[in-house]
Amino acid sequence: MKKRLKSQFLFSNRWIDRHWIVRNMEAFQDLIVIILCLGLFAVMLVQLWGIATALTQSVDYKHVTAKILFILILVELFRLLMVYLQEHSISVGVAVEVTIVSLLREVVVHGALEISWIQAAAICCLLLILGGLLIVCAKTPHMDCISANTKVCPIKHHEDMYQESEFHSRRYSVTSDQ
């Protein structure tokens, strides 16, 4: 009995073409992300209009601050979607930033004095974990950066410079010995 290769698709000789399906599904995903971006942009405009009208009427600073922080969250989500459209991967660092801003918005909206000590401790622990994750994301280069051979990636650029300087030092030491 002939064994099927792992790379061979189950319907390879039939009417289903997996490359065509994957290409079209990626295009459809991009369309969904673009629609989400347009929706986020519309919500940001509505929120800005709400802030403008709130400032012309009686000023409730807690309400206006909550709306401004909500717009910042929407801007970060918009940025997350833009990174996805460019790289077709989710930026964990941006997602962590959105989570931190959302958490701080809830503290500002509800007031730090109105939160119980258990909730405050949980928020502090969550902020510490998210801060640690943000530091790890900042220190760890993106996989595209590592695989690329550009000066934009600091790791590859430093490795290339180290190899080049090592090559020159060997070349000059060989010529000086002769």
N, C-alpha and C positions, 0 to 999 in steps of 0.2 A: 504494500500500500504506500502510495506516495504521500509524503508529509508536506504540508503547506508551509511555506516560508513565513517567518514572523512579519516581514515587511510587506508581504503580499496582502492586498485587501481582499476581504471575503467575496466581494462582487467585482473582481478586477476584470473579468471578461464579459460582464453584463452591461446594462444600460446605466448604471450608477457610476459617475466619475467623482471620486472623492476630492480631487484637486479643485474641480469646478465648484463643488459644494462648499468646500472650505473657503475658497476665494469669495464666493457670494455671501456666505455667512459673516465673514469679516467685514465686507462692505455694508451689510445690513446692521452689524454692531456699530460701525462708525456712524451710520445714519441715526441710530438710536441715541448715541452719545451726542451728536450734533443737536438733535431735538432737545435733549436734556440741557445742553448748554444754552440754547435759546430760551428754554423755560426758566432756567436760573437767572438769566439776564433780565427777563420780564419781571420776575419776582423781585429782583434787586431794584428795578426802576419803580415798582409799586411801593416798596419799602422806603425808598428815597422820597417819594411823593408823600408818604405817611409822615416821615420825619419833618419835611418842610411844612406840612399843615400843622403838625404838633408844635413846632416852634413858633408859628404865628398865633396859635391860641394859647391857652394857659400851659405853662411849662411844667411838666412832670419829669424831672431829671432822671428818675429811675426808669421810666417808660422809654424816654428818648435814648438813654444809654443802652437799654436792652435792644432797641431797634438797631442802633449803630453796631453793636456787637453781633447781632443777627446778620447784618449786611456783611460784616467781616467774615463770618462763617460761610456765607454764600459765595463770597469772593474766593475763599480758600477751596471750596468745593468746585468752583468754576476752574480754578487753577489745576485741581486734581484731574478734572475731565480733560483739560488741555494737554496735560502730561500724558494721559492715556491715549489721546488721539495722536500725539507725536511718536510715542514709544511703544504703544500697545502693551503697556504694563502699568500697574498701579504703583505710584510712588508712596512707599510706606511712611517716609518722613513727612510728606504733605498730609497724609491721612492722620498721623499722630498730631500734627499741628492743629488740624481741624478739631480733633477730639479735645485737645487741651483748651482751645478757645471756647468750644461748646460747654465744657465743664465750668470754666471760669464765668461764662455768661450766666449759667444757672445759679452760681453763687452770688453774682451781682444782682440778678433779678429777684431772688428770694431773700437776699440779705444774709450776711455772714452771721449776724447775731440771732437770726431766727432758725438757724440750722442746729439740730441736736448734736451732742458731742460725738455720737456714733457715726452720724453722717459726715461730720467734719473730719473724723479720723479716716473714714473710708475715702473721702475726697483727697485727703493728704496722701494716703497710700497710693491711690490711683495716679495722682499727679507725680509722685516719685517714680512710679513704674513707667509712666509715659515719658517723663524727663529722661530716664535712663535709656529707654528705647529710642528717643530722639537723638541722644548722644551716640548711641551705637549706629544709628542710621547715618549720622553725619560723618562718623569715622570710617564706615564701610563704604567703599566705592561701589557704584552700580556695575552690574555685570557687563553692560554694554561698554562702559568706560574701560573695564579691564581688557576686554577683547579688542577694543579699538586701538589703533596705533597712532594716536594723535597727541598733540601737546595739551589738549584740553584735560585729559586724564592725568592727574598728578602722579599716580603710581607708575604708569607706563613711561611717562616722561622722565621721572627720576631714574627708573631702571635703565632706560635708553641712555641717559646722560652718564650713568655709572658705568655701563658697558663701554660707551665711547671713550670715557676718560681712562678706563682700564686698558683699552686697546692702544690708546696713544701713549700711555706710560710704558707698556710693554714694547711698543715700537721704538720709542726713544731709548729705552734701556738696552735693546738689542743693538741699535746703531751706535751707541756710545761704547759698548763693549768691543766692537770690532775695531 
